[in-house]
Amino acid sequence: MCGISGIYTGQKIDKKEIVTKMLNSISHRGPDEKLCIHENENLAIGMNRLSIIDIKNGSQPQTTSDKRYTVVFNGEIYNFKDIKKKYSKKTEFKTNSDTEVILKGYALVGEKIFEELNGIFAIAIWDNAIKKLIITRDPFGVKPLFFLKQFNSFYFSSELKSFTLNKISNQINLLSLGQYLHSGYVFHPHTALQNVEQLKPGEIISIDDKINIKKIKRLEIPYFKKDQQFDTNEKFLLEKTKNEISDSISRQMVSDVPVGLLLSSGTDSLTILTYLKKLGLSESLSTFSIYYDNEHFNEIDEIKKITSKWGIKNYSLQLSSKDLWNNFDNLFLTYDNLEFIPTCFPAYMVSKLASSHVKVAHAGIGGDEIFGGYPTYRATMLHEKIKNFKFILNIFRPFLKNLKAGNKYLDLNEKIRRFFNGLKFDLIESNFAWRGIFDLSEIKGLANNINLFDPQTIYLKKFYKNKLDSSMLGWADLNTWQVDHSLPLWDKAGMASSLEVRVPFLDHKLLKFLMKIPSKIRMQNLGSKKFLKKILKSEMGEDFQNVPKKGFQVPIHSWLHESDKNLIGDYLFSLPKELFPKLFLDKTFNDFIKNKGESALKVWMLICLAGYISKHNIKL
């Protein structure tokens, strides 16, 4: 695991100096070996290493003996030993690292090697014979990779701060700003920066000596097809799923350093904990949790009950609004592509806690999308049932927008407000509209240059193909909400503290199996993850508790309302007036003071944006 950066250029510039600065900006991703750079006439690629596999011999960059191929790589390949065994008769391996398997595999079969990798990765390979750079990213988008083509030069890096902090690119992308205000995050391939792109998940591109970019292919993740599904024997599917989950977790334990677990009382992380125990891997396991003094968000009692009974170490940290403000400035630097939905704070803090004990930790990301756990799925299906009558319900919508926010997670007022807001959209678009931040009508007056197209429409209709199907709810989220918000949030939270976060539910082999389970079984009782809970209950026995979904949520409403309003106002009114008129900011702030609707969440997203603009020296 590491951070990688590079430049391929036709200009006469100091390439090594540029890459050195880019790598220094992401030194947190690899504190064990820093500024490891390969350079030739037109190229410099490098990495900072977090040593996890083959600590002694796994250094990068690695180059083949004939000097043709050189690789830098961020991530882990869980099946690298199997691939190594497959090609051992055709080439000699000198290390026990997954990096060498990628390098030697590419030398033998080219881009086909990427299709064999089961893992999380961002890879850059230099072919010195034909002067071509090849970069790719894992099919789920777990590991990030950003790139920019400008002035006959091609730059890439694991994080956007390599561009902003070194003044390579600092201009805001107004399209992405509109997405952030409306949806809460930026949709790939866009980024917060003008002209800087995200490499799409699974995409393979090449860059030649003229700095021409060519898309080679895209590695697709498994998806649900009705003509490839299993039969509906639920008992068989439950037992088979148990084995597949166990195998995934076992595969992802590959490491030469201890592996921990980011633990909440939710179904996903408890499932991982249960199988680690079943596999006999829990005796030396360390788990890490956060909790609050707000009873509606606090789940530490459930966590302590299980870890204490099972004899598993648990390190926990209580968070308050004071902790938020003490770390507020760090969030702006960490989440450099506007990943500021409030979960970013506990993710940052629990990763910081875990990193003081381990270098690697599992997280239960992906379970909601695969097993239909989000309450938005239930709302969408209810919308389908009442779609012919919603014109009657819309009469009440104007009277609900000012309902006061409560201190509970997803309290009744919030559910009512969000559901009625979603009724404005058609059936397909409403699934993501439930999660919206600013309504389109609220931000239309900000600036003519902000593109206010609804990004959800393009993505959702691409996946749904104008037909609502419960299986496609999770599929759309895997390709939008997860890849653009959840995965980068946890990657950056972890790597900010030099912690690798692994995601067993997104194991390639496991998901290929799960997508063959009919959605009426795998996603039964939408919003509940009933199928996965049946598995967990059968494995945990009397220790199983059906705890309401909380995850790593935050009491952001109560925290902001108990905080210094002048400080909040200072951040809010520092936003550039060219984009945010005083009238808009005044209304947003006044709604917050009066606790109207979701005003606290809106204020949070805006003050984070203000801090981000300042920290990264963003230009309009």
VEXGUBA-723439 format. One record per residue (C-alpha): x, y, z. Coordinates in steps of 0.25 Angstrom, whole numbers, plus 5000, padded with zeros to 4 digits. Each point is the difference from the previous one (the first is absolute). Example, Ala and Ser with C-alpha at 12.3 -4.5 7.8 and 13.67 -1.06 7.14 Angstrom:
BEGIN
504949825031500650144998
//
This chain:
BEGIN
500050005000500550144997499850134992500550014986500350124991500650034987500250094987500349964986500350124992500650064987500550125007501450035005499650015015500549945013499249885000500649945013499850135008498550014995499849855004500750025013499150125004498849914996500449895009500450095011498550045000499549865002501149955009499049955010499649894991501449945001500850045012500949874999500850034987499950144994500350074987500349874993500150054985500449944987500450114989500450004986500050104989498550034999499549935012500050005016499149915008500149975015499449965012500050015015499849865007499249945011500749875002499049895002500449884991501449954998500550115009501549984997499949984985498750074995500650134998499650084987500250044989500349874995500649974986500249884992501449944998500050054985499750145005498750004991498950015010499950085013498850005010499550095011498849945007499050045011499249895006499949865004499849874991499449895008500249894990501450044996500649865005499049934991500550084988501449995004499949855000499350004986501150084994501249945008500449914988500150114990500750105008500950015013499550075012501050065010499150065011498749965007499350134997498750024992500750124992501049904993498849914996499450124993501350044994500449864995498549974996499950124991501449974994499449864996498550034996499950154999498750075005499349865002500749995013499150105006498849914997500649905009500250095012499149985012500350125009500050155002501050084991500450124992501249964991501050084991500949924990501050064991500449924987501450064997500049924986498850084994500150125009498649985006499450025013498849915005499150035012498849925005499249995013499249895006498649974995499350055013500750135001500649975014501350064997500050144994500850064988499950144995500650054987500250134992500550034986500550144998501150074993500549874993500149945013499349885007499950005015499449905009499949985015499349925011499450135006499550144995500950075010501249964991499450104990499550115009501150015010501050014989499250104992499949904988498550025000499250095010498850044991498649965005499249914991498650075000499349884995500549925012499750115009498549994996500149855002500650025014498950105004498949914995500449865002501150025011501249944992500650014986499749904989501149934993500750024990499950155005500850055012499950135008501150064991499850054986500749904990500449905010499349874998499849875008500449874993498749924999500049885008500649884992500450094989501349984993500750114992501350034993500850124998501050014988501250094998499150104993499250015013498849944993499049935009499449874995498949925007500449854999498949935007499250005013499949895010498649985004499549955014499049895000498650045000498649945001499549934988498649925000500549904990501249965009499449995014499949885009498749945003499250055012500449895010500250105012500649895009501049974990500450144997500150035015501049895002500850034987500050155004500649975013501149924994500350114990500050115010501049925009500949984988500050144996500450055014501149895001500550044987500150155004500849965013501249994991501150095007501350005007499550095010498849995010498650034994498950075009498550034998499350135000498849965008498650055002498749935005499549994985499849874993501250014990501150025010499449905010500049904988501550024998500349995015499149875001500849934988501350055006499749935013499549884992501349994992500850005013500550144997499450085011501049975011501050104997499050094993499850155003498750074998499850154999498750085003499550145002498850045009499350135004499350055013498750014991499249885004499349994986501449994993500749925011500349854997501149975009499349925010499649904989501450004995500749985014499049895003500449914988501550035001500149985015499249874999500849954989501450045006500350104988500850125003499250134997500550145000499050115000500050155000498950095004499750124991499450145003499850134992501350045007500849894993499350044987500650155001501349955005500249924987499150084990501250064993500649864998498749964992500250104989501449954997499649855001498750004992500650074987498949974991498850055008499749885008499350075011498849935004500050005015500549855001501350064996500350045014499849875007500749934989501250095001500049985015499849855001501149984990501050095008499649915012500349874992501350054994500650015014499949845001499949944986500450044985498849924994498550005004498849944994498750084998498649964997499850084988499149954989499049925008498950104998500150004985500149854999499049965010499050124998500350075014499750144997498750065004499950084987499749864993498849985008499650154997500249984985499149875000498950085009500150114989499749894989498849965008499450145001500550064988498650014994499550085013501250095003499450124994499150005012501249985010500750124993499050095005500649995014501450014996500250155002499549995014501149905004501350064996500150085012499849895010501150015011501149904999500149905012501249945007499849864996500649934988498950014989498950055009498650004995500050144996501249984991499449884994498750074997500850124994500949924991498949914995499150114996501250074993500249874992498650004995500450124991500849914992499649884991500149865005501449974995500650145005499450005014500949895005501250095001499150135002499749945014501550035004500150144994500650125007499550134993498849994991500350054985499050115002500950055012501250014992499550054987500350155004501549985004500750024987499749984986501349924998499649895010499449894991498849965007499749874992499549895009501249905000499149895005499250004988501149964991500649895009498749945005499349994986501349944995499949885010498549995001499750014985498750075004499549885007500049995015500549875006500449985015501449944995500350124993499850095012501349945006500749994986499850154998500550035014501349914998500350094988499750145005499850025015501049895004501150034990499950155001499750025015500149885009501349934994500850134999499650055013500549885007501249994992500450145003499649995015500949875001501250054992500050145007500549915012500849904992498949905001499649904989498549985000499549874994498649964995499749855001498650024994500650064987500949884998499949974985499749855001499050025011499250114993500049914987499349895008499050105008499550064987499549874995499149995012498650054996499750145006498749955006500849925009501350085001499350135002498749955007499350105009500750124994500750095010500249895010501149914995499249885004500749904992501450045006499450005014499549864999501449964997500550085012498949955009500449854997501450035002499950085013498949925006499550065013501050124999499350054988499250145002499250074990500650135003499450124992500950054989501050115004501349974995501050115001499050115000500150145007499150095008500450114991498750085003500250015015501550024999499950124991498950065008500849995013501250064993500550144999499050074990501050114997501149904996499049934991499650134994501450044998500249874991498750024993500150154996501549984995499449924988500350084987498950104998500149984985499449865002499250025013499250135001499850065014498549984999500249854998501049995011499150085009498849914998500849875002500650065013498750055005499349874997501149935008499850095012498549975000500349854998499249994987500049874992501349954996500750135002501149955009500449904990500050114989500950095009500949885003500349984985500250154997501050025012500849884995500050064986500550135006501149935007500449924988500150124991500950075010500949885003500249964985500150144995498849984990499850104989498750034994
//
